């Protein structure tokens, strides 16, 4: 299978700059090939074929819905960051970029983790004039990089609000502050992005971030936290079943992690060691049902039930994905990429 993948990608690499993807290649088939190639990339990095793979992703309109494209965004970011000496050459190899997909290049550079990513962004900026506002947001620090995104949006207390009201100088120059509205608690596609970065690099940095989400799998506070925590636990177990290196790493982390992480991580390791995901699935379903029945531990009020009503479809999507039933086609109105994107991607690699 690997030789078939390389042959197809090689046929794309030799095309002159600006050429379209070979028309005789079925876009659906080529996307499946690239998905398999991405999943196996970290075991045998193939840097030379990354531009060809990315062109297939563009041609297949993979980024039409950004919320469902986190895996591919993360992979591109990881590929850029994995080889700093050739990062500019790699990015140049992505062009020409469809106008509707230019945001992918901007965000991938910002998420790459390159020490000098801002300089690379400035070099690419003239080729992406329509994304000037987005580029400026990353360069001036108001838009966070992947590792700067907080787990959840900070909520100022009463004293913080009063302090801000009475100490703010109306004549002072407005400081540029990072946009904290973006958080893992409110964006399921960020979980996908972390996995994509791992596929490109094999780095444990995104795995560490995913582990930080595990306590939410035991949370009964909000719909978002339960959804993302459950998906973090299930995807860690699912990938670790077939990734021995990842399984060993997670097992070694048991002694180093804090208690809130250690308990769900132990369940992940046990499920991966025994190749039995049933317990993880069963617990995810039970958590969803408990949340529906009892409500939030912190807020059993009308506000929470209003949130649950709005997020019910998203919960259904997560529970279906945890059951391995992504094919039921449940729409996800809140986030949803962690199941529609990540789990469907994973199932295609079976």
N, C-alpha and C positions, 0 to 999 in steps of 0.2 A: 504494500500500500504506500509505503514511504516513497518508493521510486516513482510511482504514478503521480504522487503529489509534486515531487521535484520536477518531473517532466512537464507537467502542466504549468507550474510556476515559471520554469525556465523558458517556456514558449512565450510567456508574457514579458520576461525581462529583456529579451532581445529586441523588442519593439522600439522604434525611435520615440523620443520624448514627444508627448502630445498625442500619441496614437491611442485609439480607443482599444478596449479589451477585445481580443479576438472574437468576432461575432459568432464563429461556429461553436464556441464553448458555451454550453447552456449555463446561464448565470446561476441557476439554482444548483446545478451540479458543482460548479466551481466554488460556490459559497460553501457547500458541504465539504469539499476538499480542503478549503482554507480553514474551516472550523477544526477539522481533524489535525491539520498541520499546526495550528495555534496550540491546541491542547498538548501536543507532543513536543512543542518547540523547546521547552526548557531542558529537556533531556539531551537534545542535539541542536543547539542554536544554529540557525541558518540565516545569518544576517543579510547576505546578499539577496535573498528572495523576499525580504520584508516589503520593499516597495511594490513588487508585483502582487503580493497578497493584499496590500492595502488598496491597490487599484481595483482588485476584484471586489473588495468590500464597498468601495465607492460605486462601482458599476451595478452592484446588487442592491443599491439603495439601503444598505444596512443602517445608515445613520438618519434615515427618514424620521424616525421617532427616537430622539435622544435618550428618553427614559429607558429604552430597551436596548441601548447600544453600549452599555457600560463596559462589558467584557472587551469589546474591540477597542474602545477608547483607552482602557487600561493597558491593553497589549501594546498599542502604538506608543503610549507614554513610556512603558517599560523598555521597549525596543530603543527608543531615543536615548533614554537614560543609561542603558547598559553599555554603551560604547561612546563615551564623551568625545574621543578623538575623531570619530566619524559621524557624530550627530548631525552636523550641518549638511554633510553629504547625503545622509539618509533622508532628512527632511526635504531637501531639494529633489530627491527621487520621487516624492509623492506628487509633485506637480506635473501637469495641471490638475488642480483640484476643482470639482464641481462647486459653483458658488454656494449652493445650499449646504455644502459639507465643510466649508472653510473653517467653521468654528471648531471642528475636530482637531485641526492642526494647531490652532491657538491653545486649546485646552490641553492637548497632549504635551506640548512643550512646557506649559506651566506645571503639569503634573509629573513631568519626567524625572524630577529629582536631580537634574544636572546642576552642578555647582554654579555654572555660568549660564543658566537657562535664560536669564533676562537679556543677555547679549545676543543669544540666538534668536530670541523673540524680536529684538530690534532689527536684526538682519532680514527676517522673514516679513516684517510688517509692511514694507512697500509692495509686496506681492498680494497683500490681503487688505486693501484699503477699505473694503466694506466692513471689516471687523475692527476698525480703529478704536471704537469705544470699548470693546471687549479686551483688546490688547492693552489699552491704557489702564484698564481696571487691574489687570495682573501686574503690569509694570509699576504702578504706584502703590500696590499692596492692598487695595480695597477689596480685591477678589482673592480668596485664599487658594494656595496650592493644595494638593491632595493631603499632605501630611499636616497642613494647618487647619483643615476642616475639623471643627469640634465634634465630639460625639453627639451633643445636643445643644440646642440654642440656649445660651445663658439667660436666666430669668432674674432681672434685678429685683431685690427686695424693697420693702417700703422705705427703709433708711437710704438705700441707694437712690431711689427716686427723689426723696426729699433733698438729699445732698446735691443731686444734679440740678434741682430747681432753684436752690438758694446760692449755689456757688458758681453757676455758669455766668461768664462774662459776655454780655450780648455784643460787646465791641471786639471781642477777641477773634482772631483768625480761626476759622473752622478747621479742626484737625481732621486728617484723613484717617478713618478707622476702618478696619477690616469688616467686611460684610459677614455678620455672624448668623444671618438667616439661613445659610446653607449649613446643614448638619447631617450626620449619619442617621439621626433619629427621624428626620423628615424626608430622606431621599434614599430609597431602597437601591437605586441604580449605583450608588457609591459602593455598595457591597460587591456588585458585579465588577466595578472598576478595579477594586483591590485584587480580585481574582485574576482579572486580565493582566494586571501588572505582574502577578506571581507567575502566570504562564510564560510571560516574556523573559523573566529574569531568574526565577527560582529563588528570589530573595525572600527572607523571612520577615522583612519589614511589614509588608501588607498582611502577613499571617498574624503578626503581633497585633495589628489593628483589628483584625477580624476577631481575635480572641477577646479583645476588650469589649466586644459586643455581646459576648456569651451571657453575662449576667442578666441581660434583658430577656433571655429565653425563660427566665423564672419570674419576670416582672409581671405584675397585674396592675400597673399604673396607667399605661396608655396603649392604645391599639398599635401605634407605630413601633414602640419599643418591643412589644411582644412579637410583632411580625418580623422585624429585622433580627432580633435575637434568636428566634426560632430558625430563621433561614441561615444565619451564621453558623449555628450548631449543626444543622442538617447538612449544609454544604461542606463544612469541615470534615464531618464523618464520611460523606459520600466520596470526596476526593481522596481522603486518607486511606480508604479501603484499597485503592489501586495504586497509591503513591507511597511506596515504602519509606522513602526519605522523609516525606511529610509526616508519616505516621510516627517514625522515630523521633522527629523533632517535637511533635506534640506530646509524646510520652515524656521526653526530657523536660518539657516545660511544666509538668505537673508539680515538681518540687519547687519551682521558682515563682509561680503565680500566686496572687492573693486568693483568699478563700472564696470570694464571690465568683472568680473565674475558675478556680480549681474544680468546684463541684460539677458544673456543666462540661468542663474540659475532660474530666474523668469519664463522663458518659460518652463523649465523643471518641476518646481513645478506646474504650471498651467496645463500642459499636464497630470501630474500624478494625480492631484486633480480631474480633470474632466474625467480621463481615456480616453483621446483623444490624440492619438499620431499622428493624421493626420497632424497637423500644423508642428510638428517637422520633419516629413517625407517630407512634401512639401517644407519646407525651405531648407532641405539638398539637395533636387533635384535642387532647384532654384540656390543654391550656386554652385553646380557642373556645371550647364549650364552657369552660369555667368562667371565662371572661364574659361570654354572652349571658350566662345565668346569673352570676353574682355581681358583675360590674367591677369597677376599679377599687382596689384596696385603699387608694388615697382619696378618691373623689367619687363617691356614690351619689351623684346628683344628676340633675337634668342636663347639665352641660356635658357630662361624660356620656350619657345615653344619647345625646344628640351627636356626639362625636362617633359613638359606636354605630349609630344609624348610617352616618355618612361613610364610615370605613368598613361597613359590613361586607361589601363586595371585595375589598382588599383582603380582609381576613379570610373570606372564602377562597380567594386565589391562593393565599399562603398555605391554607390547610390542604387544598387540593394538590399543590406542588409537593408538600411534605408527604402526601400519600403516593406520589409518583403519578398523579392524574392530571398532568399539565394539558393532556390532550382534550380534556373536557371543554377547554376553551372559555373558562370563566374570565370575563373582562376584569381588569384591575384599574379602578378609578383613582386610587391613591398609590403612586409609585408603581408597584407591580412588576418592575423589571427583575427583581430578585427571583421571581418565579417564572415569569414569561421569558426573561432573557437567560438567566443563569441556569435554571433547571432544565429548560428546553435544550440549551447548549450542551449541558452535561449528558442528557439522554441521547443526544446525537452521537456522543463519543462511545456509547456502549458497544 
